[in-house]
Amino acid sequence: MAFQLGDEDGQQQMSEINLIPLIDIMLVLMIIFLVTATVLNPSVPLDLPKTSATVQEMPPKTIDISIDQDAGIFWDGHPITMEVLEQRLDEQGQVALENQPTIQLRADKDSKYETVAQVLAASSAANLTKIAFVSD
């Protein structure tokens, strides 16, 4: 027990106080204060001016290059040769110096590594460095 009213002789007084209910109440109060402090976040009321100017950034262009298992190269779903791919990558690299397009490279799992390496080399030669490998 937490306290005794006395033993059989009646000589011993209550010498201990049970602190567990007090600790429970303090923890509950602390949780209540924390919750109300986060809900009642004071803010400064402002009436901001309205403007007509908008910032319009062009989203970066995405180039889809696919390589099938027979080493066929596709630009946005249309079959092309390696020479045409190099020309198109050079055109894209010269046009967009600050807004560089992203190349999404899809290669079949049975495709030749040599073809993938050639596409990567051609994009690097055209200064197109944003390349994402797409997988399932």
N, CA, C and O atoms as a GROMACS GRO file, in nm:
protein
  544
    1MET      N    1   0.083  -0.119   0.000
    1MET     CA    2   0.000   0.000   0.000
    1MET      C    3   0.087   0.124   0.000
    1MET      O    4   0.205   0.120   0.035
    2ALA      N    5   0.025   0.236  -0.040
    2ALA     CA    6   0.100   0.360  -0.043
    2ALA      C    7   0.111   0.423   0.095
    2ALA      O    8   0.212   0.486   0.126
    3PHE      N    9   0.011   0.406   0.175
    3PHE     CA   10   0.019   0.458   0.312
    3PHE      C   11  -0.055   0.365   0.407
    3PHE      O   12  -0.137   0.283   0.366
    4GLN      N   13  -0.024   0.380   0.531
    4GLN     CA   14  -0.089   0.300   0.634
    4GLN      C   15  -0.148   0.394   0.738
    4GLN      O   16  -0.091   0.497   0.772
    5LEU      N   17  -0.260   0.354   0.786
    5LEU     CA   18  -0.321   0.433   0.892
    5LEU      C   19  -0.259   0.400   1.027
    5LEU      O   20  -0.274   0.473   1.125
    6GLY      N   21  -0.192   0.292   1.029
    6GLY     CA   22  -0.129   0.250   1.153
    6GLY      C   23  -0.118   0.099   1.154
    6GLY      O   24  -0.192   0.031   1.083
    7ASP      N   25  -0.030   0.048   1.231
    7ASP     CA   26  -0.021  -0.097   1.240
    7ASP      C   27  -0.109  -0.144   1.356
    7ASP      O   28  -0.190  -0.069   1.410
    8GLU      N   29  -0.091  -0.266   1.390
    8GLU     CA   30  -0.179  -0.320   1.494
    8GLU      C   31  -0.162  -0.248   1.627
    8GLU      O   32  -0.255  -0.240   1.706
    9ASP      N   33  -0.045  -0.196   1.649
    9ASP     CA   34  -0.022  -0.130   1.777
    9ASP      C   35  -0.072   0.013   1.777
    9ASP      O   36  -0.093   0.071   1.884
   10GLY      N   37  -0.093   0.073   1.656
   10GLY     CA   38  -0.141   0.209   1.650
   10GLY      C   39  -0.032   0.310   1.672
   10GLY      O   40  -0.064   0.427   1.697
   11GLN      N   41   0.093   0.274   1.664
   11GLN     CA   42   0.202   0.365   1.691
   11GLN      C   43   0.258   0.431   1.564
   11GLN      O   44   0.319   0.537   1.573
   12GLN      N   45   0.239   0.370   1.448
   12GLN     CA   46   0.303   0.422   1.325
   12GLN      C   47   0.204   0.512   1.251
   12GLN      O   48   0.087   0.477   1.237
   13GLN      N   49   0.251   0.627   1.204
   13GLN     CA   50   0.171   0.724   1.131
   13GLN      C   51   0.191   0.706   0.980
   13GLN      O   52   0.275   0.626   0.938
   14MET      N   53   0.116   0.780   0.899
   14MET     CA   54   0.133   0.776   0.753
   14MET      C   55   0.267   0.841   0.719
   14MET      O   56   0.291   0.957   0.755
   15SER      N   57   0.355   0.768   0.650
   15SER     CA   58   0.488   0.819   0.622
   15SER      C   59   0.518   0.835   0.474
   15SER      O   60   0.622   0.891   0.441
   16GLU      N   61   0.432   0.790   0.382
   16GLU     CA   62   0.457   0.800   0.238
   16GLU      C   63   0.336   0.860   0.168
   16GLU      O   64   0.222   0.838   0.209
   17ILE      N   65   0.364   0.937   0.059
   17ILE     CA   66   0.258   0.992  -0.024
   17ILE      C   67   0.270   0.929  -0.162
   17ILE      O   68   0.380   0.921  -0.216
   18ASN      N   69   0.160   0.886  -0.218
   18ASN     CA   70   0.159   0.824  -0.350
   18ASN      C   71   0.164   0.935  -0.455
   18ASN      O   72   0.071   1.015  -0.464
   19LEU      N   73   0.274   0.943  -0.536
   19LEU     CA   74   0.293   1.048  -0.635
   19LEU      C   75   0.245   1.010  -0.775
   19LEU      O   76   0.244   1.094  -0.864
   20ILE      N   77   0.207   0.889  -0.795
   20ILE     CA   78   0.170   0.842  -0.929
   20ILE      C   79   0.047   0.916  -0.982
   20ILE      O   80   0.050   0.957  -1.098
   21PRO      N   81  -0.061   0.937  -0.906
   21PRO     CA   82  -0.174   1.015  -0.960
   21PRO      C   83  -0.136   1.159  -0.993
   21PRO      O   84  -0.187   1.216  -1.089
   22LEU      N   85  -0.048   1.219  -0.915
   22LEU     CA   86  -0.003   1.355  -0.942
   22LEU      C   87   0.076   1.361  -1.073
   22LEU      O   88   0.060   1.455  -1.151
   23ILE      N   89   0.162   1.262  -1.097
   23ILE     CA   90   0.240   1.257  -1.221
   23ILE      C   91   0.147   1.236  -1.340
   23ILE      O   92   0.168   1.298  -1.445
   24ASP      N   93   0.046   1.153  -1.327
   24ASP     CA   94  -0.051   1.131  -1.435
   24ASP      C   95  -0.124   1.260  -1.471
   24ASP      O   96  -0.141   1.292  -1.588
   25ILE      N   97  -0.166   1.334  -1.369
   25ILE     CA   98  -0.236   1.460  -1.394
   25ILE      C   99  -0.144   1.560  -1.463
   25ILE      O  100  -0.187   1.631  -1.553
   26MET      N  101  -0.018   1.566  -1.421
   26MET     CA  102   0.077   1.660  -1.482
   26MET      C  103   0.104   1.624  -1.628
   26MET      O  104   0.117   1.713  -1.712
   27LEU      N  105   0.114   1.495  -1.660
   27LEU     CA  106   0.136   1.454  -1.799
   27LEU      C  107   0.015   1.489  -1.886
   27LEU      O  108   0.032   1.533  -1.999
   28VAL      N  109  -0.105   1.470  -1.836
   28VAL     CA  110  -0.225   1.504  -1.910
   28VAL      C  111  -0.230   1.654  -1.934
   28VAL      O  112  -0.262   1.698  -2.045
   29LEU      N  113  -0.200   1.734  -1.833
   29LEU     CA  114  -0.198   1.879  -1.850
   29LEU      C  115  -0.092   1.922  -1.951
   29LEU      O  116  -0.116   2.014  -2.030
   30MET      N  117   0.023   1.858  -1.950
   30MET     CA  118   0.128   1.892  -2.045
   30MET      C  119   0.083   1.862  -2.188
   30MET      O  120   0.108   1.942  -2.278
   31ILE      N  121   0.017   1.751  -2.209
   31ILE     CA  122  -0.033   1.716  -2.343
   31ILE      C  123  -0.138   1.817  -2.387
   31ILE      O  124  -0.139   1.859  -2.502
   32ILE      N  125  -0.227   1.855  -2.297
   32ILE     CA  126  -0.330   1.953  -2.332
   32ILE      C  127  -0.267   2.086  -2.370
   32ILE      O  128  -0.308   2.147  -2.468
   33PHE      N  129  -0.167   2.132  -2.295
   33PHE     CA  130  -0.101   2.257  -2.327
   33PHE      C  131  -0.027   2.249  -2.461
   33PHE      O  132  -0.029   2.345  -2.538
   34LEU      N  133   0.037   2.137  -2.490
   34LEU     CA  134   0.108   2.123  -2.618
   34LEU      C  135   0.011   2.124  -2.735
   34LEU      O  136   0.039   2.187  -2.838
   35VAL      N  137  -0.102   2.057  -2.723
   35VAL     CA  138  -0.199   2.053  -2.832
   35VAL      C  139  -0.260   2.190  -2.854
   35VAL      O  140  -0.272   2.234  -2.968
   36THR      N  141  -0.298   2.258  -2.748
   36THR     CA  142  -0.358   2.390  -2.765
   36THR      C  143  -0.257   2.493  -2.814
   36THR      O  144  -0.295   2.587  -2.884
   37ALA      N  145  -0.132   2.478  -2.780
   37ALA     CA  146  -0.030   2.572  -2.827
   37ALA      C  147  -0.009   2.559  -2.978
   37ALA      O  148   0.017   2.659  -3.045
   38THR      N  149  -0.019   2.439  -3.031
   38THR     CA  150   0.000   2.422  -3.176
   38THR      C  151  -0.125   2.462  -3.252
   38THR      O  152  -0.114   2.509  -3.366
   39VAL      N  153  -0.243   2.446  -3.194
   39VAL     CA  154  -0.367   2.483  -3.263
   39VAL      C  155  -0.384   2.634  -3.263
   39VAL      O  156  -0.425   2.691  -3.364
   40LEU      N  157  -0.355   2.696  -3.155
   40LEU     CA  158  -0.374   2.840  -3.143
   40LEU      C  159  -0.247   2.915  -3.182
   40LEU      O  160  -0.190   2.989  -3.101
   41ASN      N  161  -0.204   2.895  -3.305
   41ASN     CA  162  -0.083   2.961  -3.353
   41ASN      C  163  -0.117   3.106  -3.388
   41ASN      O  164  -0.195   3.130  -3.481
   42PRO      N  165  -0.061   3.200  -3.317
   42PRO     CA  166  -0.095   3.340  -3.347
   42PRO      C  167  -0.033   3.382  -3.480
   42PRO      O  168   0.081   3.347  -3.511
   43SER      N  169  -0.109   3.459  -3.557
   43SER     CA  170  -0.058   3.509  -3.684
   43SER      C  171  -0.092   3.657  -3.696
   43SER      O  172  -0.184   3.707  -3.631
   44VAL      N  173  -0.016   3.724  -3.778
   44VAL     CA  174  -0.037   3.866  -3.800
   44VAL      C  175  -0.135   3.882  -3.915
   44VAL      O  176  -0.109   3.833  -4.025
   45PRO      N  177  -0.248   3.950  -3.892
   45PRO     CA  178  -0.343   3.969  -4.002
   45PRO      C  179  -0.289   4.071  -4.102
   45PRO      O  180  -0.259   4.184  -4.065
   46LEU      N  181  -0.278   4.030  -4.227
   46LEU     CA  182  -0.227   4.118  -4.333
   46LEU      C  183  -0.325   4.122  -4.448
   46LEU      O  184  -0.392   4.022  -4.476
   47ASP      N  185  -0.334   4.235  -4.513
   47ASP     CA  186  -0.412   4.248  -4.635
   47ASP      C  187  -0.313   4.276  -4.746
   47ASP      O  188  -0.273   4.390  -4.769
   48LEU      N  189  -0.273   4.170  -4.816
   48LEU     CA  190  -0.170   4.181  -4.919
   48LEU      C  191  -0.226   4.242  -5.046
   48LEU      O  192  -0.342   4.218  -5.080
   49PRO      N  193  -0.146   4.321  -5.117
   49PRO     CA  194  -0.193   4.382  -5.242
   49PRO      C  195  -0.204   4.279  -5.353
   49PRO      O  196  -0.132   4.179  -5.356
   50LYS      N  197  -0.295   4.305  -5.445
   50LYS     CA  198  -0.316   4.218  -5.559
   50LYS      C  199  -0.239   4.273  -5.679
   50LYS      O  200  -0.241   4.393  -5.705
   51THR      N  201  -0.171   4.185  -5.751
   51THR     CA  202  -0.097   4.225  -5.870
   51THR      C  203  -0.140   4.139  -5.987
   51THR      O  204  -0.197   4.031  -5.969
   52SER      N  205  -0.111   4.187  -6.106
   52SER     CA  206  -0.147   4.112  -6.225
   52SER      C  207  -0.027   4.040  -6.285
   52SER      O  208  -0.041   3.964  -6.380
   53ALA      N  209   0.091   4.065  -6.231
   53ALA     CA  210   0.211   4.003  -6.284
   53ALA      C  211   0.219   3.857  -6.239
   53ALA      O  212   0.194   3.826  -6.122
   54THR      N  213   0.252   3.770  -6.330
   54THR     CA  214   0.268   3.628  -6.298
   54THR      C  215   0.401   3.580  -6.353
   54THR      O  216   0.451   3.629  -6.455
   55VAL      N  217   0.456   3.487  -6.285
   55VAL     CA  218   0.581   3.425  -6.329
   55VAL      C  219   0.544   3.300  -6.407
   55VAL      O  220   0.482   3.208  -6.355
   56GLN      N  221   0.584   3.298  -6.530
   56GLN     CA  222   0.552   3.184  -6.615
   56GLN      C  223   0.682   3.120  -6.661
   56GLN      O  224   0.754   3.172  -6.746
   57GLU      N  225   0.709   3.007  -6.603
   57GLU     CA  226   0.827   2.932  -6.644
   57GLU      C  227   0.782   2.819  -6.736
   57GLU      O  228   0.686   2.747  -6.708
   58MET      N  229   0.853   2.806  -6.842
   58MET     CA  230   0.822   2.697  -6.934
   58MET      C  231   0.875   2.568  -6.873
   58MET      O  232   0.990   2.561  -6.831
   59PRO      N  233   0.790   2.467  -6.868
   59PRO     CA  234   0.839   2.340  -6.814
   59PRO      C  235   0.944   2.282  -6.909
   59PRO      O  236   0.934   2.297  -7.031
   60PRO      N  237   1.044   2.216  -6.853
   60PRO     CA  238   1.146   2.160  -6.940
   60PRO      C  239   1.088   2.052  -7.030
   60PRO      O  240   1.003   1.973  -6.989
   61LYS      N  241   1.135   2.052  -7.152
   61LYS     CA  242   1.087   1.954  -7.249
   61LYS      C  243   1.139   1.816  -7.214
   61LYS      O  244   1.250   1.801  -7.161
   62THR      N  245   1.059   1.716  -7.243
   62THR     CA  246   1.098   1.578  -7.218
   62THR      C  247   1.114   1.507  -7.352
   62THR      O  248   1.026   1.512  -7.437
   63ILE      N  249   1.228   1.442  -7.369
   63ILE     CA  250   1.255   1.365  -7.490
   63ILE      C  251   1.251   1.217  -7.453
   63ILE      O  252   1.326   1.173  -7.366
   64ASP      N  253   1.165   1.142  -7.518
   64ASP     CA  254   1.154   0.999  -7.492
   64ASP      C  255   1.235   0.923  -7.597
   64ASP      O  256   1.203   0.927  -7.716
   65ILE      N  257   1.337   0.855  -7.552
   65ILE     CA  258   1.419   0.772  -7.641
   65ILE      C  259   1.404   0.628  -7.593
   65ILE      O  260   1.427   0.598  -7.476
   66SER      N  261   1.365   0.541  -7.685
   66SER     CA  262   1.346   0.400  -7.652
   66SER      C  263   1.439   0.314  -7.735
   66SER      O  264   1.468   0.345  -7.851
   67ILE      N  265   1.484   0.205  -7.676
   67ILE     CA  266   1.571   0.110  -7.745
   67ILE      C  267   1.508  -0.027  -7.727
   67ILE      O  268   1.489  -0.073  -7.614
   68ASP      N  269   1.476  -0.093  -7.839
   68ASP     CA  270   1.416  -0.226  -7.827
   68ASP      C  271   1.524  -0.335  -7.828
   68ASP      O  272   1.643  -0.305  -7.836
   69GLN      N  273   1.481  -0.459  -7.821
   69GLN     CA  274   1.576  -0.570  -7.810
   69GLN      C  275   1.655  -0.593  -7.938
   69GLN      O  276   1.760  -0.658  -7.935
   70ASP      N  277   1.607  -0.541  -8.051
   70ASP     CA  278   1.677  -0.557  -8.178
   70ASP      C  279   1.765  -0.436  -8.210
   70ASP      O  280   1.802  -0.416  -8.326
   71ALA      N  281   1.799  -0.356  -8.110
   71ALA     CA  282   1.884  -0.238  -8.122
   71ALA      C  283   1.819  -0.128  -8.205
   71ALA      O  284   1.888  -0.044  -8.262
   72GLY      N  285   1.686  -0.130  -8.212
   72GLY     CA  286   1.613  -0.022  -8.279
   72GLY      C  287   1.599   0.096  -8.186
   72GLY      O  288   1.573   0.079  -8.067
   73ILE      N  289   1.616   0.217  -8.240
   73ILE     CA  290   1.610   0.340  -8.161
   73ILE      C  291   1.483   0.414  -8.201
   73ILE      O  292   1.452   0.427  -8.319
   74PHE      N  293   1.409   0.464  -8.100
   74PHE     CA  294   1.283   0.533  -8.124
   74PHE      C  295   1.287   0.668  -8.054
   74PHE      O  296   1.322   0.678  -7.936
   75TRP      N  297   1.249   0.774  -8.128
   75TRP     CA  298   1.238   0.909  -8.073
   75TRP      C  299   1.090   0.940  -8.061
   75TRP      O  300   1.020   0.954  -8.162
   76ASP      N  301   1.041   0.952  -7.941
   76ASP     CA  302   0.899   0.976  -7.912
   76ASP      C  303   0.809   0.876  -7.985
   76ASP      O  304   0.702   0.912  -8.034
   77GLY      N  305   0.854   0.752  -7.992
   77GLY     CA  306   0.775   0.645  -8.052
   77GLY      C  307   0.797   0.624  -8.200
   77GLY      O  308   0.742   0.530  -8.257
   78HIS      N  309   0.876   0.710  -8.263
   78HIS     CA  310   0.901   0.698  -8.407
   78HIS      C  311   1.042   0.641  -8.429
   78HIS      O  312   1.138   0.691  -8.369
   79PRO      N  313   1.056   0.538  -8.514
   79PRO     CA  314   1.189   0.478  -8.535
   79PRO      C  315   1.282   0.573  -8.610
   79PRO      O  316   1.242   0.639  -8.706
   80ILE      N  317   1.407   0.580  -8.562
   80ILE     CA  318   1.509   0.663  -8.626
   80ILE      C  319   1.641   0.587  -8.626
   80ILE      O  320   1.654   0.484  -8.559
   81THR      N  321   1.736   0.636  -8.700
   81THR     CA  322   1.870   0.576  -8.702
   81THR      C  323   1.959   0.651  -8.604
   81THR      O  324   1.922   0.755  -8.550
   82MET      N  325   2.077   0.597  -8.582
   82MET     CA  326   2.171   0.659  -8.488
   82MET      C  327   2.217   0.796  -8.540
   82MET      O  328   2.237   0.888  -8.460
   83GLU      N  329   2.233   0.810  -8.672
   83GLU     CA  330   2.276   0.938  -8.728
   83GLU      C  331   2.170   1.046  -8.707
   83GLU      O  332   2.201   1.160  -8.672
   84VAL      N  333   2.045   1.009  -8.730
   84VAL     CA  334   1.935   1.105  -8.710
   84VAL      C  335   1.923   1.140  -8.561
   84VAL      O  336   1.896   1.255  -8.526
   85LEU      N  337   1.944   1.042  -8.476
   85LEU     CA  338   1.940   1.068  -8.331
   85LEU      C  339   2.048   1.169  -8.291
   85LEU      O  340   2.021   1.262  -8.215
   86GLU      N  341   2.168   1.152  -8.343
   86GLU     CA  342   2.277   1.244  -8.311
   86GLU      C  343   2.244   1.386  -8.360
   86GLU      O  344   2.274   1.483  -8.290
   87GLN      N  345   2.183   1.397  -8.479
   87GLN     CA  346   2.147   1.528  -8.532
   87GLN      C  347   2.041   1.595  -8.443
   87GLN      O  348   2.052   1.713  -8.411
   88ARG      N  349   1.940   1.518  -8.405
   88ARG     CA  350   1.832   1.575  -8.322
   88ARG      C  351   1.884   1.613  -8.183
   88ARG      O  352   1.844   1.716  -8.128
   89LEU      N  353   1.972   1.532  -8.127
   89LEU     CA  354   2.028   1.566  -7.996
   89LEU      C  355   2.114   1.692  -8.004
   89LEU      O  356   2.112   1.774  -7.913
   90ASP      N  357   2.190   1.707  -8.115
   90ASP     CA  358   2.269   1.829  -8.134
   90ASP      C  359   2.178   1.952  -8.144
   90ASP      O  360   2.209   2.058  -8.088
   91GLU      N  361   2.065   1.938  -8.217
   91GLU     CA  362   1.971   2.050  -8.229
   91GLU      C  363   1.913   2.086  -8.092
   91GLU      O  364   1.902   2.205  -8.058
   92GLN      N  365   1.876   1.987  -8.014
   92GLN     CA  366   1.818   2.013  -7.882
   92GLN      C  367   1.922   2.072  -7.787
   92GLN      O  368   1.888   2.155  -7.703
   93GLY      N  369   2.047   2.031  -7.800
   93GLY     CA  370   2.152   2.083  -7.714
   93GLY      C  371   2.186   2.228  -7.745
   93GLY      O  372   2.226   2.302  -7.655
   94GLN      N  373   2.172   2.271  -7.871
   94GLN     CA  374   2.204   2.408  -7.908
   94GLN      C  375   2.090   2.503  -7.878
   94GLN      O  376   2.113   2.620  -7.845
   95VAL      N  377   1.968   2.455  -7.887
   95VAL     CA  378   1.851   2.542  -7.868
   95VAL      C  379   1.834   2.580  -7.722
   95VAL      O  380   1.812   2.697  -7.691
   96ALA      N  381   1.844   2.484  -7.634
   96ALA     CA  382   1.809   2.508  -7.493
   96ALA      C  383   1.932   2.499  -7.405
   96ALA      O  384   1.963   2.392  -7.350
   97LEU      N  385   2.002   2.608  -7.391
   97LEU     CA  386   2.119   2.607  -7.303
   97LEU      C  387   2.078   2.623  -7.157
   97LEU      O  388   2.133   2.555  -7.070
   98GLU      N  389   1.982   2.713  -7.128
   98GLU     CA  390   1.942   2.733  -6.989
   98GLU      C  391   1.825   2.643  -6.950
   98GLU      O  392   1.814   2.605  -6.833
   99ASN      N  393   1.738   2.610  -7.042
   99ASN     CA  394   1.623   2.524  -7.013
   99ASN      C  395   1.644   2.391  -7.082
   99ASN      O  396   1.580   2.359  -7.182
  100GLN      N  397   1.734   2.313  -7.026
  100GLN     CA  398   1.777   2.189  -7.089
  100GLN      C  399   1.668   2.082  -7.082
  100GLN      O  400   1.611   2.061  -6.975
  101PRO      N  401   1.638   2.015  -7.193
  101PRO     CA  402   1.537   1.909  -7.188
  101PRO      C  403   1.588   1.786  -7.114
  101PRO      O  404   1.709   1.762  -7.105
  102THR      N  405   1.494   1.711  -7.061
  102THR     CA  406   1.526   1.587  -6.991
  102THR      C  407   1.506   1.470  -7.087
  102THR      O  408   1.403   1.460  -7.153
  103ILE      N  409   1.604   1.383  -7.094
  103ILE     CA  410   1.595   1.264  -7.178
  103ILE      C  411   1.548   1.149  -7.091
  103ILE      O  412   1.610   1.116  -6.990
  104GLN      N  413   1.437   1.089  -7.130
  104GLN     CA  414   1.388   0.970  -7.061
  104GLN      C  415   1.424   0.850  -7.148
  104GLN      O  416   1.367   0.831  -7.256
  105LEU      N  417   1.520   0.772  -7.101
  105LEU     CA  418   1.572   0.660  -7.178
  105LEU      C  419   1.506   0.531  -7.133
  105LEU      O  420   1.514   0.492  -7.016
  106ARG      N  421   1.439   0.466  -7.226
  106ARG     CA  422   1.376   0.338  -7.201
  106ARG      C  423   1.449   0.233  -7.284
  106ARG      O  424   1.449   0.239  -7.407
  107ALA      N  425   1.510   0.139  -7.217
  107ALA     CA  426   1.584   0.034  -7.287
  107ALA      C  427   1.525  -0.102  -7.249
  107ALA      O  428   1.501  -0.130  -7.131
  108ASP      N  429   1.501  -0.183  -7.348
  108ASP     CA  430   1.452  -0.319  -7.325
  108ASP      C  431   1.557  -0.396  -7.246
  108ASP      O  432   1.677  -0.374  -7.262
  109LYS      N  433   1.511  -0.486  -7.159
  109LYS     CA  434   1.607  -0.559  -7.076
  109LYS      C  435   1.696  -0.651  -7.158
  109LYS      O  436   1.803  -0.690  -7.111
  110ASP      N  437   1.654  -0.686  -7.280
  110ASP     CA  438   1.736  -0.771  -7.366
  110ASP      C  439   1.808  -0.691  -7.474
  110ASP      O  440   1.864  -0.749  -7.567
  111SER      N  441   1.809  -0.558  -7.463
  111SER     CA  442   1.876  -0.476  -7.564
  111SER      C  443   2.027  -0.481  -7.543
  111SER      O  444   2.076  -0.520  -7.437
  112LYS      N  445   2.099  -0.442  -7.647
  112LYS     CA  446   2.245  -0.444  -7.641
  112LYS      C  447   2.296  -0.325  -7.561
  112LYS      O  448   2.247  -0.213  -7.576
  113TYR      N  449   2.391  -0.350  -7.478
  113TYR     CA  450   2.452  -0.244  -7.399
  113TYR      C  451   2.524  -0.144  -7.490
  113TYR      O  452   2.533  -0.026  -7.458
  114GLU      N  453   2.574  -0.192  -7.601
  114GLU     CA  454   2.646  -0.106  -7.695
  114GLU      C  455   2.555   0.005  -7.747
  114GLU      O  456   2.599   0.119  -7.760
  115THR      N  457   2.430  -0.027  -7.776
  115THR     CA  458   2.336   0.074  -7.827
  115THR      C  459   2.305   0.177  -7.718
  115THR      O  460   2.298   0.297  -7.745
  116VAL      N  461   2.286   0.130  -7.595
  116VAL     CA  462   2.261   0.222  -7.484
  116VAL      C  463   2.381   0.314  -7.464
  116VAL      O  464   2.364   0.434  -7.441
  117ALA      N  465   2.500   0.259  -7.472
  117ALA     CA  466   2.622   0.340  -7.456
  117ALA      C  467   2.636   0.442  -7.568
  117ALA      O  468   2.681   0.554  -7.544
  118GLN      N  469   2.597   0.406  -7.689
  118GLN     CA  470   2.605   0.500  -7.801
  118GLN      C  471   2.506   0.615  -7.782
  118GLN      O  472   2.537   0.730  -7.813
  119VAL      N  473   2.386   0.584  -7.733
  119VAL     CA  474   2.287   0.690  -7.709
  119VAL      C  475   2.336   0.783  -7.598
  119VAL      O  476   2.321   0.905  -7.607
  120LEU      N  477   2.394   0.726  -7.493
  120LEU     CA  478   2.447   0.808  -7.384
  120LEU      C  479   2.562   0.896  -7.432
  120LEU      O  480   2.573   1.012  -7.393
  121ALA      N  481   2.648   0.840  -7.517
  121ALA     CA  482   2.760   0.917  -7.570
  121ALA      C  483   2.711   1.030  -7.661
  121ALA      O  484   2.766   1.140  -7.659
  122ALA      N  485   2.609   1.002  -7.741
  122ALA     CA  486   2.555   1.105  -7.830
  122ALA      C  487   2.490   1.218  -7.751
  122ALA      O  488   2.504   1.335  -7.787
  123SER      N  489   2.420   1.185  -7.644
  123SER     CA  490   2.358   1.290  -7.563
  123SER      C  491   2.464   1.370  -7.487
  123SER      O  492   2.449   1.491  -7.469
  124SER      N  493   2.569   1.305  -7.444
  124SER     CA  494   2.677   1.376  -7.376
  124SER      C  495   2.752   1.468  -7.474
  124SER      O  496   2.792   1.578  -7.436
  125ALA      N  497   2.770   1.424  -7.596
  125ALA     CA  498   2.836   1.507  -7.696
  125ALA      C  499   2.751   1.630  -7.731
  125ALA      O  500   2.805   1.734  -7.770
  126ALA      N  501   2.619   1.618  -7.715
  126ALA     CA  502   2.529   1.730  -7.742
  126ALA      C  503   2.508   1.818  -7.619
  126ALA      O  504   2.424   1.908  -7.621
  127ASN      N  505   2.581   1.791  -7.511
  127ASN     CA  506   2.571   1.865  -7.385
  127ASN      C  507   2.434   1.852  -7.320
  127ASN      O  508   2.388   1.944  -7.253
  128LEU      N  509   2.369   1.738  -7.339
  128LEU     CA  510   2.243   1.708  -7.272
  128LEU      C  511   2.276   1.610  -7.159
  128LEU      O  512   2.304   1.493  -7.184
  129THR      N  513   2.271   1.660  -7.036
  129THR     CA  514   2.316   1.578  -6.923
  129THR      C  515   2.204   1.531  -6.833
  129THR      O  516   2.228   1.451  -6.742
  130LYS      N  517   2.082   1.579  -6.854
  130LYS     CA  518   1.970   1.535  -6.772
  130LYS      C  519   1.909   1.411  -6.836
  130LYS      O  520   1.828   1.420  -6.928
  131ILE      N  521   1.950   1.295  -6.786
  131ILE     CA  522   1.906   1.168  -6.842
  131ILE      C  523   1.843   1.085  -6.731
  131ILE      O  524   1.902   1.067  -6.625
  132ALA      N  525   1.723   1.036  -6.757
  132ALA     CA  526   1.652   0.952  -6.660
  132ALA      C  527   1.630   0.815  -6.724
  132ALA      O  528   1.581   0.804  -6.836
  133PHE      N  529   1.668   0.711  -6.651
  133PHE     CA  530   1.644   0.574  -6.697
  133PHE      C  531   1.507   0.530  -6.646
  133PHE      O  532   1.482   0.527  -6.526
  134VAL      N  533   1.419   0.496  -6.738
  134VAL     CA  534   1.283   0.458  -6.702
  134VAL      C  535   1.276   0.306  -6.692
  134VAL      O  536   1.324   0.234  -6.780
  135SER      N  537   1.214   0.259  -6.583
  135SER     CA  538   1.198   0.115  -6.565
  135SER      C  539   1.059   0.089  -6.509
  135SER      O  540   0.990   0.181  -6.466
  136ASP      N  541   1.020  -0.037  -6.510
  136ASP     CA  542   0.890  -0.076  -6.451
  136ASP      C  543   0.910  -0.118  -6.308
  136ASP      O  544   0.813  -0.154  -6.241
   0.00000   0.00000   0.00000
